[in-house]
Amino acid sequence: MNKTEMLKLFVLIERVYPPFRIKNEIVHRYFDHCLEFDYDTAFNSIKEHIRSSPYPPPISQISGLADLADCRHWEKEYVLADHLN
């Protein structure tokens, strides 16, 4: 996946999950991880995640390598962080 494709996915996530905001450090941090991802697989993983979770997907979910059960710990961290703001 290239940087333009990754940004398209981040914009999709940002529109569906309003608390999620694209920041430069997020783009830089995740770009190296996303290079190896297939765009279509990542897009389909995000669409599936949107149907099943009220929380933004972690990077493992975007890659298509994780299932929803693996992400429950991340959801707890997200909820905790949201309450701290």
C-alpha positions in Angstrom: 0.0 0.0 0.0 1.3 3.5 -0.7 0.9 6.6 1.4 -2.1 7.9 -0.7 -4.0 4.7 -0.2 -3.2 4.7 3.5 -4.5 8.3 3.8 -7.7 7.2 2.1 -8.2 4.5 4.7 -7.5 7.0 7.6 -10.0 9.4 6.2 -12.6 6.7 6.0 -11.9 5.7 9.7 -12.0 9.4 10.7 -15.4 9.9 9.1 -16.9 6.8 10.7 -15.3 7.3 14.1 -15.3 11.1 14.9 -13.0 10.9 17.9 -10.3 9.5 15.6 -8.2 12.3 14.1 -5.4 12.1 11.6 -2.3 13.7 12.8 1.1 13.8 11.2 2.7 11.6 13.8 0.0 8.9 13.2 0.7 8.9 9.5 4.5 8.6 10.0 4.2 6.0 12.7 1.9 3.7 10.8 3.2 4.2 7.3 6.1 1.8 7.7 3.7 -0.8 9.0 1.2 -0.3 6.2 3.7 -0.6 3.3 3.3 -4.4 3.4 -0.5 -4.4 3.5 -2.6 -4.9 0.4 -5.0 -2.0 0.0 -8.0 -4.0 -1.0 -7.5 -6.4 1.9 -7.1 -3.5 4.3 -10.2 -1.7 2.9 -12.3 -4.8 3.2 -11.0 -5.4 6.8 -12.0 -1.8 7.7 -15.4 -2.2 6.2 -16.0 -5.4 8.2 -14.7 -3.8 11.3 -17.0 -0.8 10.9 -20.0 -3.2 10.8 -19.0 -4.9 14.0 -17.3 -2.4 16.3 -18.0 1.1 17.7 -14.3 1.7 18.0 -11.6 2.5 15.4 -9.6 -0.5 14.2 -6.1 -1.2 15.5 -3.3 -1.7 12.9 -3.6 -5.5 13.2 -7.3 -5.3 12.2 -6.5 -3.1 9.2 -4.0 -5.6 8.0 -6.6 -8.3 7.9 -4.5 -10.5 10.2 -6.6 -10.1 13.4 -10.1 -11.1 14.3 -12.4 -9.1 16.5 -11.7 -11.2 19.6 -8.0 -10.2 19.4 -9.0 -6.5 19.5 -11.0 -6.4 22.7 -8.0 -5.3 24.8 -7.5 -2.4 22.4 -11.1 -1.4 22.8 -10.7 -1.2 26.6 -7.6 1.0 26.2 -9.5 3.2 23.7 -12.4 3.7 26.1 -10.0 4.4 29.0 -8.1 7.0 26.9 -11.4 8.6 25.8 -12.5 9.1 29.4 -9.1 10.7 30.3 -9.5 13.5 27.7 
